[in-house]
Amino acid sequence: MTGLMMDYPLTLTHILERSAKIYPHKDIASRLPDGSIHRYSYRDFHKRVHRLAHALQSLGVRTGDRIGTLCWNSSRHLELYFAAPCAGYVLHTLNLRLASEQLAYVINHAEDRIIFVDAALLSILEPIRGELKSVIQIVALNDVMNEPDDMLDYEALLAAAPAEPYPWPKLDENAAAAELRRRVFVQLGRAGELKVGVHGTRKEARTSEAVAKGLGRKFMERMRQAKAAPASE
């Protein structure tokens, strides 16, 4: 006999769709390289994630392919964090602090097909581009400089993608070790050797839930402190 309560797959797709439905006008804020703040709504975020999923499909990747990201925390990286796993690909977040030979090893070991890179971090990727055996396309997340001619521009890629909703595949939350594994992470072991791990959709969903709850508690605590503070004269 199996339990009948809460029989619901924990995947990022449900978090994405619910955010646009329940909080369409709430803002997502992130800091740009020039120090300014970028803001847009969950509704706009949702539309761009769907466009990005269409764009990834147009680049020729297939279910289970690895999508590498060499990016700072930003709204665009957040879009990748949802679009790739929800569409059935594997998000591979690359560590920009690795040595060049280690970064090349990690990308080749994961067999990344596409790499999204912040324009400000191109200097890290350029020295090893000739060593990347499986990468078929590099996409630059660019606001401050011109990307090389053989790279795609992130915003141009989204602009060319269809505006209609992407048909999300039905994902198995427990498929972390199978073809539908979701996010690869690599860390240094005690002796400096590289160790590879894989997160499944359930893990990513639970992590997102935990972060949201933690931020909510911090916000409420700050509100209570603000109300308790004496008014300035």
DRENPADO-277579 format. One record per residue (C-alpha): residue number from 1; residue in one letter; x, y, z. Coordinates in Angstrom, 1 decimal, m for minus. Layout:
! DRENPADO-277579
[lumse NUM,"A",[X,Y,Z]]
...
This chain:
! DRENPADO-277579
[lumse 1,"M",[0.0,0.0,0.0]]
[lumse 2,"T",[1.2,3.5,m0.8]]
[lumse 3,"G",[0.3,6.8,0.7]]
[lumse 4,"L",[m2.4,8.9,m1.0]]
[lumse 5,"M",[m1.6,12.3,0.5]]
[lumse 6,"M",[0.5,14.9,m1.4]]
[lumse 7,"D",[1.0,12.7,m4.4]]
[lumse 8,"Y",[2.4,15.5,m6.5]]
[lumse 9,"P",[5.8,15.6,m8.3]]
[lumse 10,"L",[8.2,18.3,m7.0]]
[lumse 11,"T",[9.6,19.9,m10.1]]
[lumse 12,"L",[10.6,23.4,m11.0]]
[lumse 13,"T",[7.8,23.6,m13.6]]
[lumse 14,"H",[5.1,23.9,m11.0]]
[lumse 15,"I",[7.0,26.6,m9.1]]
[lumse 16,"L",[7.5,28.6,m12.4]]
[lumse 17,"E",[3.9,28.4,m13.5]]
[lumse 18,"R",[2.5,29.2,m10.0]]
[lumse 19,"S",[4.7,32.2,m9.6]]
[lumse 20,"A",[3.3,33.8,m12.8]]
[lumse 21,"K",[m0.3,32.9,m11.8]]
[lumse 22,"I",[m0.2,34.0,m8.2]]
[lumse 23,"Y",[2.3,36.9,m8.2]]
[lumse 24,"P",[2.2,38.3,m11.8]]
[lumse 25,"H",[2.9,41.9,m10.7]]
[lumse 26,"K",[5.5,41.2,m8.0]]
[lumse 27,"D",[9.0,42.3,m8.9]]
[lumse 28,"I",[12.3,40.4,m9.3]]
[lumse 29,"A",[15.2,42.7,m8.7]]
[lumse 30,"S",[18.9,42.1,m9.6]]
[lumse 31,"R",[22.0,44.3,m9.8]]
[lumse 32,"L",[23.5,44.9,m13.2]]
[lumse 33,"P",[27.3,45.2,m13.9]]
[lumse 34,"D",[27.1,49.0,m13.9]]
[lumse 35,"G",[25.6,49.0,m10.4]]
[lumse 36,"S",[22.1,49.8,m11.4]]
[lumse 37,"I",[19.1,47.7,m10.4]]
[lumse 38,"H",[17.1,45.7,m13.0]]
[lumse 39,"R",[13.5,45.0,m12.1]]
[lumse 40,"Y",[10.8,43.1,m13.9]]
[lumse 41,"S",[7.6,41.2,m12.9]]
[lumse 42,"Y",[7.1,37.5,m12.5]]
[lumse 43,"R",[4.8,37.7,m15.5]]
[lumse 44,"D",[7.6,39.1,m17.7]]
[lumse 45,"F",[10.0,36.6,m16.2]]
[lumse 46,"H",[7.6,33.7,m17.0]]
[lumse 47,"K",[7.3,34.9,m20.6]]
[lumse 48,"R",[11.1,35.1,m21.1]]
[lumse 49,"V",[11.6,31.6,m19.6]]
[lumse 50,"H",[9.2,30.2,m22.2]]
[lumse 51,"R",[10.9,32.1,m25.0]]
[lumse 52,"L",[14.3,30.8,m23.7]]
[lumse 53,"A",[13.0,27.2,m23.7]]
[lumse 54,"H",[12.0,27.6,m27.4]]
[lumse 55,"A",[15.4,29.1,m28.1]]
[lumse 56,"L",[17.2,26.2,m26.6]]
[lumse 57,"Q",[15.2,23.8,m28.7]]
[lumse 58,"S",[16.1,25.8,m31.8]]
[lumse 59,"L",[19.8,25.4,m31.1]]
[lumse 60,"G",[19.5,21.7,m31.5]]
[lumse 61,"V",[19.8,20.3,m28.0]]
[lumse 62,"R",[17.9,17.2,m27.0]]
[lumse 63,"T",[16.5,15.9,m23.7]]
[lumse 64,"G",[19.3,15.2,m21.2]]
[lumse 65,"D",[21.9,17.5,m23.0]]
[lumse 66,"R",[24.0,19.6,m20.7]]
[lumse 67,"I",[23.6,23.4,m20.8]]
[lumse 68,"G",[26.7,25.1,m19.2]]
[lumse 69,"T",[26.4,28.6,m17.6]]
[lumse 70,"L",[29.4,30.8,m16.7]]
[lumse 71,"C",[27.5,33.7,m15.2]]
[lumse 72,"W",[27.1,35.9,m12.3]]
[lumse 73,"N",[23.8,35.9,m10.3]]
[lumse 74,"S",[21.4,37.9,m12.5]]
[lumse 75,"S",[17.8,37.8,m13.9]]
[lumse 76,"R",[19.1,36.1,m17.1]]
[lumse 77,"H",[20.9,33.4,m15.1]]
[lumse 78,"L",[17.6,32.9,m13.2]]
[lumse 79,"E",[15.8,32.4,m16.5]]
[lumse 80,"L",[18.4,29.8,m17.5]]
[lumse 81,"Y",[18.0,28.1,m14.1]]
[lumse 82,"F",[14.3,27.5,m14.8]]
[lumse 83,"A",[14.2,27.1,m18.6]]
[lumse 84,"A",[16.8,24.4,m18.9]]
[lumse 85,"P",[15.6,22.0,m16.3]]
[lumse 86,"C",[11.9,22.6,m17.0]]
[lumse 87,"A",[12.5,21.8,m20.7]]
[lumse 88,"G",[14.3,18.5,m19.9]]
[lumse 89,"Y",[17.9,19.6,m20.2]]
[lumse 90,"V",[20.6,19.6,m17.6]]
[lumse 91,"L",[21.8,22.9,m16.1]]
[lumse 92,"H",[25.5,22.8,m15.5]]
[lumse 93,"T",[26.7,25.8,m13.5]]
[lumse 94,"L",[30.4,26.4,m14.1]]
[lumse 95,"N",[32.7,27.6,m11.4]]
[lumse 96,"L",[34.5,30.7,m12.6]]
[lumse 97,"R",[37.2,30.3,m9.9]]
[lumse 98,"L",[38.5,27.1,m11.3]]
[lumse 99,"A",[41.9,27.1,m13.1]]
[lumse 100,"S",[41.7,27.0,m16.9]]
[lumse 101,"E",[42.6,23.3,m17.2]]
[lumse 102,"Q",[40.1,22.4,m14.5]]
[lumse 103,"L",[37.3,24.3,m16.2]]
[lumse 104,"A",[38.1,22.7,m19.6]]
[lumse 105,"Y",[38.1,19.3,m17.9]]
[lumse 106,"V",[34.7,19.9,m16.2]]
[lumse 107,"I",[33.1,21.1,m19.4]]
[lumse 108,"N",[34.4,18.1,m21.4]]
[lumse 109,"H",[33.6,15.6,m18.7]]
[lumse 110,"A",[29.9,16.9,m18.5]]
[lumse 111,"E",[29.8,17.0,m22.4]]
[lumse 112,"D",[28.2,20.5,m22.3]]
[lumse 113,"R",[26.5,21.3,m25.6]]
[lumse 114,"I",[25.9,25.0,m25.1]]
[lumse 115,"I",[27.6,27.5,m22.8]]
[lumse 116,"F",[26.0,30.7,m21.7]]
[lumse 117,"V",[28.6,33.2,m20.6]]
[lumse 118,"D",[28.4,36.7,m19.1]]
[lumse 119,"A",[30.3,39.1,m21.4]]
[lumse 120,"A",[32.4,40.2,m18.4]]
[lumse 121,"L",[33.6,36.6,m18.0]]
[lumse 122,"L",[34.6,35.9,m21.6]]
[lumse 123,"S",[38.2,36.3,m20.7]]
[lumse 124,"I",[37.9,33.2,m18.6]]
[lumse 125,"L",[36.4,31.1,m21.4]]
[lumse 126,"E",[38.4,32.4,m24.4]]
[lumse 127,"P",[41.7,30.7,m23.5]]
[lumse 128,"I",[40.1,27.2,m23.5]]
[lumse 129,"R",[37.6,27.4,m26.3]]
[lumse 130,"G",[39.8,25.3,m28.6]]
[lumse 131,"E",[39.9,22.5,m26.0]]
[lumse 132,"L",[36.1,22.2,m25.7]]
[lumse 133,"K",[35.1,19.0,m27.6]]
[lumse 134,"S",[31.4,18.8,m27.2]]
[lumse 135,"V",[30.3,22.5,m27.3]]
[lumse 136,"I",[28.4,23.4,m30.4]]
[lumse 137,"Q",[27.4,27.0,m29.5]]
[lumse 138,"I",[28.3,29.8,m27.1]]
[lumse 139,"V",[25.8,32.5,m26.1]]
[lumse 140,"A",[26.9,35.8,m24.6]]
[lumse 141,"L",[24.9,37.5,m22.0]]
[lumse 142,"N",[25.9,41.0,m23.0]]
[lumse 143,"D",[25.2,44.6,m21.9]]
[lumse 144,"V",[28.6,46.2,m21.9]]
[lumse 145,"M",[30.6,45.0,m24.9]]
[lumse 146,"N",[30.4,43.4,m28.3]]
[lumse 147,"E",[30.6,39.6,m28.3]]
[lumse 148,"P",[32.8,37.8,m30.8]]
[lumse 149,"D",[31.3,37.2,m34.2]]
[lumse 150,"D",[31.1,33.5,m33.7]]
[lumse 151,"M",[28.9,33.8,m30.6]]
[lumse 152,"L",[25.2,34.4,m30.3]]
[lumse 153,"D",[23.6,37.3,m28.3]]
[lumse 154,"Y",[21.2,36.2,m25.5]]
[lumse 155,"E",[18.7,39.0,m26.1]]
[lumse 156,"A",[18.7,38.5,m29.9]]
[lumse 157,"L",[18.2,34.7,m29.3]]
[lumse 158,"L",[15.1,35.4,m27.1]]
[lumse 159,"A",[13.7,38.0,m29.5]]
[lumse 160,"A",[13.8,35.5,m32.4]]
[lumse 161,"A",[12.0,32.8,m30.3]]
[lumse 162,"P",[8.3,32.2,m30.5]]
[lumse 163,"A",[6.1,34.1,m28.0]]
[lumse 164,"E",[3.7,31.2,m27.4]]
[lumse 165,"P",[4.0,29.1,m24.2]]
[lumse 166,"Y",[6.5,26.2,m24.4]]
[lumse 167,"P",[4.9,22.7,m24.0]]
[lumse 168,"W",[6.8,21.6,m20.9]]
[lumse 169,"P",[7.5,17.9,m20.8]]
[lumse 170,"K",[6.2,15.8,m18.0]]
[lumse 171,"L",[9.2,15.3,m15.7]]
[lumse 172,"D",[10.0,12.6,m13.2]]
[lumse 173,"E",[11.2,14.1,m9.9]]
[lumse 174,"N",[13.2,11.0,m9.1]]
[lumse 175,"A",[15.1,10.8,m12.4]]
[lumse 176,"A",[18.3,12.4,m11.1]]
[lumse 177,"A",[20.6,9.4,m12.1]]
[lumse 178,"A",[18.8,8.6,m15.4]]
[lumse 179,"E",[18.6,10.4,m18.7]]
[lumse 180,"L",[16.5,13.2,m17.3]]
[lumse 181,"R",[19.0,14.3,m14.6]]
[lumse 182,"R",[18.8,18.0,m14.1]]
[lumse 183,"R",[21.7,19.9,m12.6]]
[lumse 184,"V",[25.4,18.9,m12.5]]
[lumse 185,"F",[27.7,20.4,m10.0]]
[lumse 186,"V",[31.4,19.9,m9.6]]
[lumse 187,"Q",[33.5,20.6,m6.5]]
[lumse 188,"L",[37.1,20.2,m5.4]]
[lumse 189,"G",[37.9,17.2,m3.2]]
[lumse 190,"R",[40.4,17.3,m0.3]]
[lumse 191,"A",[43.4,16.5,m2.6]]
[lumse 192,"G",[42.2,18.9,m5.3]]
[lumse 193,"E",[40.6,16.3,m7.5]]
[lumse 194,"L",[37.3,17.2,m9.2]]
[lumse 195,"K",[34.2,15.4,m7.9]]
[lumse 196,"V",[30.9,15.4,m9.9]]
[lumse 197,"G",[27.4,15.3,m8.4]]
[lumse 198,"V",[23.9,15.5,m9.9]]
[lumse 199,"H",[20.8,17.2,m8.5]]
[lumse 200,"G",[17.3,16.0,m9.5]]
[lumse 201,"T",[14.2,18.1,m10.0]]
[lumse 202,"R",[12.9,17.2,m6.6]]
[lumse 203,"K",[16.1,18.5,m5.0]]
[lumse 204,"E",[16.0,21.7,m7.0]]
[lumse 205,"A",[12.3,22.2,m6.0]]
[lumse 206,"R",[13.0,21.6,m2.3]]
[lumse 207,"T",[16.0,24.0,m2.4]]
[lumse 208,"S",[13.9,26.7,m4.0]]
[lumse 209,"E",[11.2,26.2,m1.4]]
[lumse 210,"A",[13.7,26.4,1.4]]
[lumse 211,"V",[15.3,29.6,0.1]]
[lumse 212,"A",[11.9,31.2,m0.4]]
[lumse 213,"K",[10.9,30.3,3.2]]
[lumse 214,"G",[14.2,31.6,4.6]]
[lumse 215,"L",[13.9,34.9,2.8]]
[lumse 216,"G",[10.3,35.2,3.9]]
[lumse 217,"R",[11.3,34.7,7.6]]
[lumse 218,"K",[14.1,37.3,7.2]]
[lumse 219,"F",[11.7,39.8,5.7]]
[lumse 220,"M",[9.1,39.4,8.5]]
[lumse 221,"E",[11.8,39.7,11.1]]
[lumse 222,"R",[12.9,43.0,9.6]]
[lumse 223,"M",[9.3,44.2,9.5]]
[lumse 224,"R",[8.9,43.4,13.2]]
[lumse 225,"Q",[12.2,45.2,14.0]]
[lumse 226,"A",[11.1,48.3,12.0]]
[lumse 227,"K",[7.8,48.4,13.8]]
[lumse 228,"A",[9.5,48.0,17.2]]
[lumse 229,"A",[12.1,50.7,16.5]]
[lumse 230,"P",[11.3,54.1,18.1]]
[lumse 231,"A",[10.2,56.8,15.7]]
[lumse 232,"S",[12.9,59.4,14.9]]
[lumse 233,"E",[12.3,62.9,16.1]]
